[in-house]
Amino acid sequence: MSATAPAQSPLERLKEILAELADLGHAEQILDWDSRVSMPRGGANARADVAATLAEFSHQRFVTDEVGELLERLAADEDPDSADGALVRVTRREWDRARRIPSDLAGALAQANGVGVAAWDDAKKSSDFALFRPHLERQLELKHQYVACFPEVDEPYDALLDEYEEGLTTAKVEEVFGRLKGELVELVERHRDDVVEDLKGPFPVGTQHEAGRLVLGAFGWDSSSWRLDETPHPFASKPGAGDIRLTTHTDERDITSLFSTMHEFGHGVYEFDIDRSFARTPLGGGTSSAIHESQSRTWENLVGRSAGFWRWFYPQLQGLFPDALGGIGESSFVRAVSAVRPGLIRGDADEVTYGLHIILRFELERELLAGTVGVQDLPDVWNARMQEYLGVDVSDDAHGVLQDMHWSAGLFGYFPTYQLGNVISVQIWRRAVSELGDLEEQFARGEFTVLREWLREQIYRHGSRYSPPDLLRRVTGSEIDPDPYLEYLRAKFA
């Protein structure tokens, strides 16, 4: 006679359910990665149907009464300061939000995202907003249905922001961006007529890939757990523990892919260094989009555009591209890759103009959701504001309203976290420098481990254990504060 298996504790049962849901999420991420990296274009509609089925099934599995009852029991039992207490808190937040959303709406959102990304890709290639317009209208229709599930928010856009940044409100974003906007515009005008070296290229794609891998290797790339691929729009993905997938976009006319590779490394290393005990639970990912973006911008800008980094890497890059860079000195090159250059493309933007690209998108998202800007008028409004904020004329839709894939994938509310990430990155950087000393000298020797380990200890390993405001206070001692970021920009671009 076999012994009766001991009954599961509520925490064990909850973790079992969460592990099953994480496995479904793993499958969804693999499907999404494949659709953007290697899937034949003709498979987009079928893949969107699969994504919708998985999303609806996962949603139904999560919002059960059983999960709610387990959370109720555990709320009274678990120490809120412990890892298990954090798991209960984070799961409860996600369950409360998901419970409001009908499962068929969760499926419809996933289906629209899959079809929308494929339509955006076609529209961008032909530079024809009209091809994408019905998909954007569908996304807005679904977002209105989603927002209606949260009737108590002060502003509809709050419901979208809170999906990416716990507790963040539109009013707070307005406060921070209002503090930044005027100074950013002033800095752009101050440097509009600067004369800097023109890096003409060509920069062969294969050699750019070699350069990117040299940098990733120095940063701590693990070839057994990481991969790097090409996509029209760079992103990073972690389907599961030990599986980090970065992408970049390479053009032989410039070397911006090097910066996008460093940017995506910042996302990847955050996810890679999360405590493995959190795997297959809601604690196993970064705590928020803005904290995540602070790390991508740290590795792209605070490291990758620093003088110390280029003292180490420029001789190697020059050796890889002797025809294009052989006659350009290190100081001229560093000025060129750091210069304020108002341009059309957010992903290629310098540290000053980038913020204005984001503020423009934040404003337009709110206006689209409110109906004060119609979808049919979006390209004209976009073009007018690009001229107003950056003084540039938009040449076509591909270099204007169609340049980003976010709206095609339903990511309304995500854009503000890019600029909030810039702000947070400098707050964290200041603390790192105060504790670690002269990072520039370390970078000049090709040494990045000390910074990475400090970031792992302070941020990465915690996953989602701490809420974004709590984590920021733990690391920096303050809430989000744009002043250090503005001081950094003033000092660098005086």
C-alpha positions as CSV (number, residue, x, y, z in Angstrom):
1,M,0.0,0.0,0.0
2,S,1.4,3.4,-1.0
3,A,1.6,6.2,1.5
4,T,-0.7,9.1,1.0
5,A,1.1,12.1,-0.4
6,P,1.1,15.0,2.0
7,A,-1.3,17.8,1.3
8,Q,0.1,20.9,-0.4
9,S,0.3,24.1,1.5
10,P,-1.5,27.1,0.1
11,L,1.9,28.6,-0.9
12,E,3.0,25.4,-2.7
13,R,-0.3,25.2,-4.6
14,L,0.0,28.9,-5.6
15,K,3.5,28.4,-6.8
16,E,2.4,25.3,-8.8
17,I,-0.3,27.3,-10.6
18,L,2.1,30.2,-11.2
19,A,4.7,27.9,-12.7
20,E,2.2,26.5,-15.2
21,L,1.3,30.1,-16.1
22,A,4.9,31.0,-16.5
23,D,5.4,28.0,-18.8
24,L,2.5,29.3,-21.0
25,G,4.1,32.7,-21.0
26,H,7.4,31.1,-22.0
27,A,5.6,29.6,-25.0
28,E,4.1,33.0,-25.9
29,Q,7.5,34.7,-25.8
30,I,9.0,32.1,-28.1
31,L,6.2,32.5,-30.5
32,D,6.5,36.3,-30.4
33,W,10.3,36.2,-30.8
34,D,10.0,33.8,-33.8
35,S,7.3,36.0,-35.4
36,R,9.7,39.0,-35.3
37,V,13.0,37.2,-36.1
38,S,12.4,34.2,-38.4
39,M,8.8,33.5,-39.2
40,P,7.8,33.8,-42.9
41,R,5.7,36.9,-43.3
42,G,2.8,34.9,-44.6
43,G,2.4,33.2,-41.3
44,A,1.3,36.4,-39.4
45,N,-2.4,35.8,-39.3
46,A,-2.1,32.2,-38.2
47,R,0.4,33.1,-35.5
48,A,-1.9,35.8,-34.2
49,D,-4.6,33.3,-33.8
50,V,-2.3,31.0,-31.8
51,A,-1.2,34.0,-29.6
52,A,-4.9,34.9,-29.0
53,T,-5.7,31.3,-28.0
54,L,-2.8,31.1,-25.6
55,A,-3.5,34.6,-24.1
56,E,-7.2,33.7,-23.5
57,F,-6.4,30.3,-22.0
58,S,-3.7,31.8,-19.7
59,H,-6.0,34.5,-18.6
60,Q,-8.8,32.1,-17.8
61,R,-6.4,29.9,-15.8
62,F,-5.1,32.8,-13.8
63,V,-8.3,34.6,-12.8
64,T,-9.9,31.6,-11.1
65,D,-11.5,31.8,-7.7
66,E,-9.0,29.2,-6.5
67,V,-6.1,31.7,-7.1
68,G,-8.1,34.4,-5.3
69,E,-8.8,32.2,-2.3
70,L,-5.1,31.1,-2.1
71,L,-4.0,34.8,-2.1
72,E,-6.5,35.6,0.6
73,R,-5.2,32.9,2.9
74,L,-1.6,33.7,2.2
75,A,-2.0,37.5,2.8
76,A,-2.5,36.8,6.5
77,D,0.3,34.2,6.7
78,E,3.3,35.5,4.9
79,D,5.7,38.2,6.2
80,P,5.2,41.1,3.7
81,D,9.0,41.8,3.8
82,S,9.9,38.3,2.8
83,A,10.4,37.0,-0.8
84,D,7.2,34.9,-0.4
85,G,5.3,37.9,0.9
86,A,6.5,39.9,-2.1
87,L,5.3,37.0,-4.3
88,V,1.8,37.2,-2.8
89,R,1.7,41.0,-3.1
90,V,2.8,41.0,-6.8
91,T,0.5,38.1,-7.7
92,R,-2.4,39.8,-6.0
93,R,-1.8,43.0,-7.9
94,E,-1.7,41.1,-11.2
95,W,-4.7,39.0,-10.3
96,D,-6.8,42.0,-9.3
97,R,-6.0,43.7,-12.7
98,A,-6.5,40.6,-14.7
99,R,-9.8,39.8,-13.0
100,R,-11.2,43.0,-14.4
101,I,-10.5,42.0,-18.0
102,P,-12.8,39.6,-19.8
103,S,-10.8,36.6,-21.2
104,D,-12.2,37.2,-24.7
105,L,-10.8,40.8,-24.5
106,A,-7.3,39.4,-23.5
107,G,-7.5,37.2,-26.5
108,A,-8.6,40.0,-28.8
109,L,-5.7,42.2,-27.7
110,A,-3.2,39.4,-28.4
111,Q,-4.7,38.7,-31.8
112,A,-4.7,42.4,-32.8
113,N,-1.1,42.7,-31.7
114,G,0.0,39.9,-33.9
115,V,-1.8,41.1,-37.0
116,G,-0.9,44.7,-36.2
117,V,2.9,44.2,-36.1
118,A,2.8,42.4,-39.5
119,A,0.7,45.3,-41.0
120,W,3.0,47.9,-39.5
121,D,6.0,46.1,-41.1
122,D,4.3,46.3,-44.5
123,A,3.2,49.9,-44.0
124,K,6.7,51.0,-42.9
125,K,8.4,49.3,-45.9
126,S,6.1,51.1,-48.3
127,S,6.0,54.3,-46.2
128,D,2.2,54.3,-46.3
129,F,0.3,55.2,-43.1
130,A,-3.0,54.4,-44.8
131,L,-2.1,50.7,-44.8
132,F,-1.6,50.8,-41.0
133,R,-4.5,53.1,-40.1
134,P,-7.3,50.5,-39.7
135,H,-5.0,48.5,-37.4
136,L,-4.3,51.5,-35.2
137,E,-8.0,52.3,-35.1
138,R,-8.6,48.7,-33.9
139,Q,-5.9,49.0,-31.3
140,L,-7.6,52.2,-29.9
141,E,-11.0,50.5,-29.9
142,L,-9.6,47.7,-27.8
143,K,-7.7,50.1,-25.5
144,H,-11.0,51.9,-24.8
145,Q,-12.5,48.6,-23.8
146,Y,-9.5,47.9,-21.6
147,V,-9.6,51.3,-19.9
148,A,-13.3,50.9,-19.3
149,C,-12.4,48.0,-17.0
150,F,-10.8,50.5,-14.6
151,P,-13.5,53.2,-14.0
152,E,-11.9,54.6,-10.9
153,V,-8.7,56.0,-12.5
154,D,-8.3,59.8,-12.5
155,E,-7.6,59.8,-16.2
156,P,-8.0,57.0,-18.8
157,Y,-4.3,57.0,-19.6
158,D,-3.5,56.1,-16.0
159,A,-4.9,52.6,-16.6
160,L,-2.4,52.1,-19.4
161,L,0.6,53.6,-17.5
162,D,-0.1,51.4,-14.5
163,E,0.4,48.3,-16.6
164,Y,4.1,49.1,-17.1
165,E,4.9,51.2,-14.0
166,E,3.1,50.3,-10.8
167,G,1.4,53.4,-9.3
168,L,2.5,55.8,-11.9
169,T,0.0,58.5,-12.9
170,T,-0.4,60.7,-15.9
171,A,-0.1,63.7,-13.5
172,K,3.4,62.5,-12.4
173,V,4.6,62.0,-15.9
174,E,3.4,65.5,-16.8
175,E,5.2,66.9,-13.8
176,V,8.5,65.3,-14.7
177,F,8.2,66.0,-18.5
178,G,7.2,69.5,-17.8
179,R,10.4,70.0,-15.8
180,L,12.4,68.6,-18.7
181,K,10.8,69.9,-21.9
182,G,11.9,73.5,-21.8
183,E,15.5,72.8,-21.0
184,L,15.7,70.1,-23.7
185,V,14.4,72.5,-26.3
186,E,16.9,75.1,-25.1
187,L,19.8,72.6,-25.3
188,V,18.8,71.6,-28.8
189,E,18.8,75.2,-30.0
190,R,22.1,75.9,-28.3
191,H,23.8,73.1,-30.3
192,R,21.8,73.2,-33.5
193,D,24.7,74.7,-35.5
194,D,27.5,72.7,-33.9
195,V,30.1,71.4,-36.4
196,V,31.1,67.7,-35.8
197,E,32.8,65.0,-37.7
198,D,30.6,63.2,-40.2
199,L,31.0,59.4,-39.9
200,K,30.4,58.5,-43.5
201,G,31.1,54.8,-43.6
202,P,30.4,52.4,-45.2
203,F,30.4,50.1,-42.2
204,P,29.9,46.5,-43.5
205,V,27.1,44.7,-41.6
206,G,29.2,41.6,-40.8
207,T,31.9,43.7,-39.3
208,Q,29.4,45.6,-37.2
209,H,28.2,42.3,-35.8
210,E,31.8,41.5,-34.9
211,A,32.2,44.9,-33.1
212,G,28.9,44.3,-31.2
213,R,30.0,40.9,-30.1
214,L,33.4,42.3,-28.9
215,V,31.5,44.8,-26.7
216,L,29.0,42.2,-25.4
217,G,31.9,39.9,-24.5
218,A,33.5,42.6,-22.4
219,F,30.2,43.4,-20.7
220,G,29.7,39.8,-19.7
221,W,27.9,38.0,-22.6
222,D,27.4,34.3,-21.9
223,S,27.4,32.4,-25.2
224,S,25.7,29.4,-23.5
225,S,22.6,31.5,-22.6
226,W,22.5,34.5,-24.9
227,R,21.9,35.0,-28.6
228,L,21.9,38.1,-31.0
229,D,19.8,38.4,-34.1
230,E,18.6,41.0,-36.7
231,T,15.1,42.5,-36.7
232,P,13.5,45.7,-38.1
233,H,13.0,46.9,-34.6
234,P,15.4,45.9,-31.9
235,F,14.2,44.2,-28.7
236,A,15.2,41.9,-25.9
237,S,13.4,38.8,-24.7
238,K,13.7,36.2,-21.9
239,P,11.4,33.3,-22.5
240,G,12.8,31.6,-19.4
241,A,15.7,31.5,-17.0
242,G,19.0,31.2,-18.9
243,D,17.5,32.1,-22.2
244,I,18.3,35.7,-23.2
245,R,17.5,36.8,-26.8
246,L,18.8,40.2,-28.0
247,T,18.1,41.7,-31.4
248,T,19.6,44.7,-33.2
249,H,19.1,46.4,-36.6
250,T,22.2,47.0,-38.7
251,D,22.7,49.5,-41.6
252,E,26.0,49.8,-43.3
253,R,25.5,53.6,-43.6
254,D,26.1,54.1,-39.9
255,I,27.1,52.4,-36.7
256,T,24.0,52.9,-34.6
257,S,23.5,49.2,-34.3
258,L,26.4,49.2,-31.8
259,F,24.4,51.4,-29.5
260,S,21.2,49.5,-30.0
261,T,23.1,46.3,-29.1
262,M,24.4,47.9,-25.9
263,H,20.9,49.1,-25.2
264,E,19.4,45.7,-25.5
265,F,22.2,44.2,-23.4
266,G,21.0,46.4,-20.6
267,H,17.6,44.7,-20.8
268,G,19.1,41.3,-21.1
269,V,21.6,41.5,-18.3
270,Y,18.8,42.7,-15.9
271,E,16.8,39.6,-16.7
272,F,19.7,37.3,-16.8
273,D,20.9,38.2,-13.3
274,I,17.6,37.9,-11.5
275,D,17.7,35.4,-8.6
276,R,17.0,32.0,-10.2
277,S,14.8,31.0,-7.2
278,F,12.3,33.5,-8.7
279,A,12.0,31.6,-12.0
280,R,8.5,30.5,-13.0
281,T,6.9,33.1,-10.7
282,P,5.9,36.8,-11.2
283,L,9.0,37.8,-9.3
284,G,11.2,36.4,-12.2
285,G,11.1,39.6,-14.3
286,G,12.2,43.2,-13.9
287,T,10.1,45.2,-11.6
288,S,8.9,47.8,-14.2
289,S,9.5,49.3,-17.6
290,A,11.1,52.5,-16.4
291,I,13.6,50.6,-14.2
292,H,14.3,48.3,-17.1
293,E,14.8,51.3,-19.4
294,S,17.1,52.8,-16.9
295,Q,19.4,49.9,-17.3
296,S,19.3,49.8,-21.1
297,R,20.1,53.5,-21.2
298,T,22.9,53.0,-18.6
299,W,24.7,50.5,-20.8
300,E,24.0,52.4,-24.0
301,N,24.7,56.0,-22.8
302,L,26.4,56.2,-19.4
303,V,28.8,53.4,-20.3
304,G,28.7,53.3,-24.1
305,R,29.0,57.0,-24.8
306,S,31.6,57.6,-22.0
307,A,35.1,58.8,-22.8
308,G,36.5,55.9,-20.8
309,F,34.7,53.3,-22.9
310,W,36.0,54.7,-26.1
311,R,39.6,55.0,-24.8
312,W,39.3,51.2,-24.6
313,F,37.2,50.3,-27.6
314,Y,37.9,53.0,-30.3
315,P,41.3,51.5,-31.3
316,Q,39.6,48.2,-31.8
317,L,36.7,49.7,-33.8
318,Q,39.2,51.7,-35.9
319,G,41.0,48.5,-36.7
320,L,37.7,46.9,-37.8
321,F,36.8,49.9,-40.1
322,P,40.2,51.3,-41.2
323,D,38.8,52.9,-44.4
324,A,35.9,54.7,-42.7
325,L,37.6,55.6,-39.3
326,G,41.4,55.4,-40.0
327,G,41.6,59.2,-40.4
328,I,39.3,60.1,-37.6
329,G,40.9,60.6,-34.1
330,E,39.4,59.3,-30.9
331,S,38.3,62.7,-29.6
332,S,36.6,63.6,-32.9
333,F,34.8,60.3,-33.0
334,V,33.6,60.6,-29.4
335,R,32.2,64.1,-30.2
336,A,30.5,62.7,-33.3
337,V,28.7,59.9,-31.5
338,S,27.7,62.1,-28.6
339,A,26.7,65.3,-30.5
340,V,23.3,66.9,-30.3
341,R,21.8,66.3,-33.8
342,P,18.1,66.9,-34.2
343,G,16.9,64.1,-36.4
344,L,13.8,62.1,-37.4
345,I,14.4,58.7,-35.8
346,R,14.0,58.1,-32.0
347,G,16.2,55.0,-32.0
348,D,19.1,57.0,-33.4
349,A,18.6,60.1,-31.3
350,D,21.3,61.6,-29.1
351,E,20.9,62.0,-25.4
352,V,19.3,65.4,-25.6
353,T,16.8,65.1,-28.5
354,Y,15.7,61.6,-27.4
355,G,13.7,63.1,-24.6
356,L,11.7,65.3,-26.9
357,H,11.0,62.3,-29.2
358,I,9.4,60.6,-26.1
359,I,7.5,63.7,-24.9
360,L,5.9,64.0,-28.4
361,R,4.8,60.4,-28.3
362,F,3.4,60.7,-24.8
363,E,1.4,63.7,-25.8
364,L,0.0,62.0,-28.9
365,E,-0.9,58.8,-27.1
366,R,-3.0,60.8,-24.6
367,E,-4.7,62.7,-27.4
368,L,-5.4,59.7,-29.4
369,L,-7.0,58.0,-26.4
370,A,-9.0,61.1,-25.6
371,G,-10.1,61.6,-29.2
372,T,-8.7,65.1,-29.4
373,V,-6.4,63.9,-32.3
374,G,-8.0,61.6,-34.8
375,V,-6.1,58.7,-36.3
376,Q,-6.6,60.2,-39.8
377,D,-4.9,63.4,-38.6
378,L,-2.0,61.7,-36.8
379,P,0.7,62.0,-39.5
380,D,0.1,65.7,-40.0
381,V,0.1,66.4,-36.2
382,W,3.2,64.3,-35.8
383,N,5.0,66.2,-38.5
384,A,4.0,69.6,-37.2
385,R,5.3,68.8,-33.7
386,M,8.6,67.4,-35.0
387,Q,9.1,70.8,-36.6
388,E,8.0,72.6,-33.4
389,Y,10.1,70.6,-30.9
390,L,13.2,69.6,-33.0
391,G,13.1,71.9,-36.0
392,V,13.1,69.0,-38.5
393,D,10.9,68.3,-41.5
394,V,9.5,64.8,-41.8
395,S,10.3,63.3,-45.2
396,D,7.8,60.4,-45.2
397,D,5.7,58.2,-43.0
398,A,8.5,55.6,-42.6
399,H,10.7,58.3,-41.0
400,G,7.8,59.8,-39.1
401,V,4.7,58.2,-37.6
402,L,5.5,54.7,-38.7
403,Q,9.1,54.5,-37.3
404,D,8.2,52.7,-34.1
405,M,6.4,49.4,-33.8
406,H,4.9,50.0,-30.3
407,W,1.4,51.1,-31.3
408,S,1.1,48.1,-33.7
409,A,1.7,45.8,-30.7
410,G,-0.7,47.7,-28.4
411,L,2.0,49.2,-26.2
412,F,0.1,52.3,-25.3
413,G,1.6,53.7,-22.1
414,Y,5.1,52.3,-22.6
415,F,6.7,55.3,-24.3
416,P,6.9,57.5,-21.2
417,T,9.0,54.9,-19.4
418,Y,11.9,55.4,-21.9
419,Q,12.4,58.9,-20.7
420,L,11.7,58.1,-17.1
421,G,14.3,55.5,-17.5
422,N,16.8,58.1,-18.6
423,V,16.0,60.1,-15.5
424,I,16.3,57.1,-13.2
425,S,19.5,55.9,-14.9
426,V,21.4,59.1,-13.7
427,Q,20.0,58.8,-10.2
428,I,21.3,55.2,-9.9
429,W,24.6,56.2,-11.7
430,R,25.4,58.8,-9.1
431,R,25.0,56.3,-6.3
432,A,27.2,53.8,-8.2
433,V,30.0,56.4,-8.8
434,S,29.8,57.4,-5.1
435,E,30.4,53.8,-4.1
436,L,32.6,52.5,-6.9
437,G,34.9,55.4,-7.6
438,D,36.3,56.3,-11.0
439,L,34.3,54.1,-13.4
440,E,35.8,55.8,-16.4
441,E,39.2,54.5,-15.6
442,Q,37.9,51.0,-15.2
443,F,36.1,51.3,-18.6
444,A,39.3,52.5,-20.2
445,R,40.9,49.2,-19.2
446,G,38.0,47.2,-20.6
447,E,36.8,46.4,-17.1
448,F,33.0,46.4,-16.6
449,T,32.5,43.6,-14.1
450,V,32.6,45.9,-11.0
451,L,29.7,48.0,-12.3
452,R,27.8,45.0,-13.5
453,E,28.1,43.2,-10.1
454,W,27.1,46.3,-8.2
455,L,24.0,46.7,-10.4
456,R,23.3,43.0,-10.0
457,E,23.4,43.3,-6.2
458,Q,21.4,46.5,-6.0
459,I,18.9,45.9,-8.8
460,Y,19.0,42.9,-11.0
461,R,18.9,40.0,-8.5
462,H,15.7,41.3,-6.9
463,G,13.6,40.9,-10.0
464,S,10.1,42.2,-9.1
465,R,10.5,41.7,-5.3
466,Y,10.3,45.4,-4.7
467,S,7.9,47.8,-6.3
468,P,9.5,50.4,-8.6
469,P,9.3,53.3,-6.0
470,D,10.6,51.1,-3.2
471,L,13.5,49.8,-5.3
472,L,14.5,53.3,-6.4
473,R,14.4,54.5,-2.7
474,R,16.5,51.5,-1.6
475,V,19.2,52.3,-4.2
476,T,19.2,56.1,-4.3
477,G,17.4,57.2,-1.2
478,S,14.8,59.2,-3.2
479,E,11.8,59.0,-5.5
480,I,12.1,59.8,-9.2
481,D,13.9,63.1,-9.5
482,P,14.7,64.8,-12.8
483,D,17.3,67.2,-11.4
484,P,20.3,64.9,-11.5
485,Y,19.5,64.1,-15.1
486,L,19.3,67.7,-16.0
487,E,22.6,68.4,-14.2
488,Y,24.2,65.6,-16.1
489,L,23.0,67.0,-19.5
490,R,24.0,70.5,-18.6
491,A,27.5,69.3,-17.7
492,K,27.9,67.2,-20.8
493,F,26.4,69.6,-23.2
494,A,27.2,72.9,-21.7
